[in-house]
Amino acid sequence: MLNAASFFGFASAVVGIIIFFAVLIFLLNIITSIWAYRDSQRKGKSKEYALVVLIGTLFFPIIGLIIYFIIRND
């Protein structure tokens, strides 16, 4: 039988798992954005270009990285 205590224990475990993966995805987004910023600077691009890359990958992580991979070798 499912009582209130076991239900709330299960619900809090699910919420904990969701929070863990959300933080993990957020950290992965930050790490890849910093990598793209540093990579664009290493390739000799201007600071403004590198900043646009950083902002683009922060706000649009998947699309931003795909676009950056396409245009980074120009």
C-alpha positions in Angstrom: 0.0 0.0 0.0 1.3 3.4 -0.9 1.0 5.9 2.0 1.7 9.6 2.0 5.2 9.2 3.5 6.4 6.8 0.9 4.8 8.8 -1.9 6.6 12.0 -0.8 9.8 10.1 -0.4 9.6 8.9 -3.9 8.6 12.3 -5.2 11.5 14.0 -3.5 13.9 11.4 -5.0 12.6 12.1 -8.5 12.9 15.8 -7.9 16.5 15.3 -6.7 17.4 13.3 -9.8 15.8 16.0 -12.1 17.8 18.7 -10.3 21.0 16.7 -10.6 20.6 16.3 -14.3 19.6 20.0 -14.8 22.7 21.1 -13.0 24.8 18.7 -15.0 23.4 20.0 -18.3 23.9 23.6 -17.1 27.6 22.9 -16.2 28.1 21.2 -19.6 26.7 24.3 -21.3 29.1 26.6 -19.4 32.1 24.4 -20.2 31.3 24.1 -23.9 30.7 27.9 -24.1 34.0 28.7 -22.4 35.7 26.2 -24.7 34.2 27.8 -27.8 35.3 31.3 -26.6 38.9 30.2 -26.0 39.0 28.3 -29.2 37.9 31.3 -31.2 40.6 33.4 -29.5 43.2 30.7 -30.2 42.3 30.8 -33.9 43.2 34.5 -34.0 39.7 35.9 -34.1 38.9 39.3 -32.6 37.6 39.7 -29.0 34.3 40.9 -30.3 33.9 37.7 -32.4 34.9 35.5 -29.5 32.3 37.4 -27.3 29.6 36.8 -29.9 30.5 33.1 -29.9 30.4 33.0 -26.1 27.0 34.6 -25.9 25.6 32.5 -28.8 26.6 29.2 -27.2 25.4 30.3 -23.8 21.9 31.2 -25.0 21.6 28.7 -27.9 23.9 25.8 -26.8 23.2 23.1 -29.4 22.5 25.4 -32.4 25.3 27.7 -31.3 27.9 24.9 -31.2 26.8 23.5 -34.6 27.1 26.9 -36.2 30.4 27.5 -34.6 31.8 24.2 -35.8 30.7 25.1 -39.3 32.2 28.6 -39.4 35.3 28.1 -37.1 37.6 26.9 -40.0 37.0 30.0 -42.1 
